[in-house]
Amino acid sequence: MIEVMLVEKLTKKQEEILNYIVEEQANGHYP
């Protein structure tokens, strides 16, 4: 999966932000 490869290249902070956004999307807070 491309997403996994990208996450592995991110810094820890960027990964935390990305995970937060993904969770918010799953909760329907973003389109």
C-alpha positions in Angstrom: 0.0 0.0 0.0 1.3 3.4 -1.0 -0.1 5.0 2.2 1.9 2.7 4.4 5.1 3.6 2.5 4.4 7.3 2.9 3.7 7.0 6.6 7.0 5.2 7.2 8.8 8.2 5.6 7.1 10.8 7.9 8.5 12.0 11.1 6.7 10.9 14.3 4.8 14.2 14.6 3.7 14.1 11.0 2.5 10.5 11.5 0.5 11.6 14.6 -1.2 14.4 12.6 -1.9 12.0 9.7 -3.4 9.4 12.0 -5.6 12.1 13.7 -6.9 13.3 10.3 -7.6 9.7 9.2 -9.6 9.1 12.4 -11.5 12.3 12.0 -12.4 11.3 8.4 -13.6 7.9 9.7 -15.8 9.8 12.2 -17.3 11.8 9.3 -15.8 15.2 10.4 -14.2 15.8 7.0 -15.5 15.1 3.5 
